[in-house]
Amino acid sequence: MKAIFINGSPRKKFNTVKMLEKAKEGVQSAGAETELINLFDYEFTGCRSCFACKVKNSKTNGVCAVRDSIRPVIEKAQEADIIVIGSPVYFGYPTGQVRNLVERLLFPLDTYLVDENGGRVKVPHKPVQTALIYTMNCPEWLMEKVNYPTLLGFTGEEMGRLYGYNEVYYACDTYQFSDYSKYDVNMFPEEKKRESLEKQFPIDLQNAYELGKRLAEKAAEVCAE
Ligand SMILES: Cc1cc2nc3c(=O)[nH]c(=O)nc-3n(C[C@H](O)[C@H](O)[C@H](O)COP(=O)(O)O)c2cc1C
């Protein structure tokens, strides 16, 4: 059983990667082989609309045909039983790098064909247990008001449709700087952020661990079939 964890934050020691590390521990507790990938180590674009994956009798088999630096990651995702993507929220969406990767992963799995019942035809693919973990400044009580469940949830829905399973986790009100006194910031007072760091973030980390464990258990069931 293979699992990959993709850090879509440019920062390699902050909130998103901490959540991914915990999810990784959860998956490892079920004995899976794991790898964490930092997406900002790669320079790549999103889908280039070449449509090689939709050419009649296409031989791409669900893998993006573009051969650039992200190709090894796409190949690892193709082999994985579990894919967990972590992203900070940037202006209401996942980071650009995450969006680029998601386009490259999902578009080749999708087709422009409908079956006799009008349902979307997917490229045959083994079921993959997937999750998206978002971290953000936004406090939980504001999430609905700023429409985040809809804006951020859509990618998860598409991952669920094309891979077979997806969960989305939101870690709100994250601690953004290691030293708040160095920055011009009164919108997010340090005391409030510290409170969230000490009270809520440990709960989020535990939830990330449980999420990883859950995905591994589901993947083990699929592997045993
Ligand atoms: C460019 C930029 C845009 C951001 N936009 C938002 C936003 O729209 N909503 C939000 O809640 N937080 C926003 N944030 C805060 C980050 O999402 C939050 O601090 C996140 O936990 C950072 O993840 P990291 O610590 O792994 O880098 C933004 C941060 C940056 C740098």
PDBQT file of the ligand as one rigid body, heavy atoms in Angstrom, charges set to zero:
ROOT
HETATM    1  C1  LIG A 301      -0.759  35.082  -0.251  1.00  0.00    +0.000 C 
HETATM    2  C2  LIG A 301      -1.600  34.670   0.920  1.00  0.00    +0.000 A 
HETATM    3  C3  LIG A 301      -2.969  34.716   0.807  1.00  0.00    +0.000 A 
HETATM    4  C4  LIG A 301      -3.770  34.273   1.871  1.00  0.00    +0.000 A 
HETATM    5  N1  LIG A 301      -5.129  34.313   1.720  1.00  0.00    +0.000 NA
HETATM    6  C5  LIG A 301      -5.912  33.833   2.713  1.00  0.00    +0.000 A 
HETATM    7  C6  LIG A 301      -7.334  33.791   2.551  1.00  0.00    +0.000 A 
HETATM    8  O1  LIG A 301      -7.877  34.186   1.532  1.00  0.00    +0.000 OA
HETATM    9  N2  LIG A 301      -8.077  33.268   3.567  1.00  0.00    +0.000 N 
HETATM   10  C7  LIG A 301      -7.497  32.785   4.711  1.00  0.00    +0.000 A 
HETATM   11  O2  LIG A 301      -8.241  32.328   5.590  1.00  0.00    +0.000 OA
HETATM   12  N3  LIG A 301      -6.163  32.813   4.904  1.00  0.00    +0.000 NA
HETATM   13  C8  LIG A 301      -5.346  33.302   3.924  1.00  0.00    +0.000 A 
HETATM   14  N4  LIG A 301      -3.981  33.303   4.079  1.00  0.00    +0.000 N 
HETATM   15  C9  LIG A 301      -3.403  32.697   5.309  1.00  0.00    +0.000 C 
HETATM   16  C10 LIG A 301      -2.921  31.254   5.101  1.00  0.00    +0.000 C 
HETATM   17  O3  LIG A 301      -3.875  30.496   4.412  1.00  0.00    +0.000 OA
HETATM   18  C11 LIG A 301      -2.665  30.567   6.458  1.00  0.00    +0.000 C 
HETATM   19  O4  LIG A 301      -1.783  31.322   7.246  1.00  0.00    +0.000 OA
HETATM   20  C12 LIG A 301      -2.126  29.149   6.236  1.00  0.00    +0.000 C 
HETATM   21  O5  LIG A 301      -2.287  28.388   7.411  1.00  0.00    +0.000 OA
HETATM   22  C13 LIG A 301      -0.662  29.151   5.851  1.00  0.00    +0.000 C 
HETATM   23  O6  LIG A 301      -0.189  27.838   5.669  1.00  0.00    +0.000 OA
HETATM   24  P1  LIG A 301       1.338  27.479   6.004  1.00  0.00    +0.000 P 
HETATM   25  O7  LIG A 301       1.557  27.893   7.412  1.00  0.00    +0.000 OA
HETATM   26  O8  LIG A 301       1.451  26.015   5.805  1.00  0.00    +0.000 OA
HETATM   27  O9  LIG A 301       2.174  28.228   5.026  1.00  0.00    +0.000 OA
HETATM   28  C14 LIG A 301      -3.165  33.788   3.061  1.00  0.00    +0.000 A 
HETATM   29  C15 LIG A 301      -1.754  33.757   3.152  1.00  0.00    +0.000 A 
HETATM   30  C16 LIG A 301      -0.985  34.203   2.106  1.00  0.00    +0.000 A 
HETATM   31  C17 LIG A 301       0.545  34.166   2.230  1.00  0.00    +0.000 C 
ENDROOT
TORSDOF 0
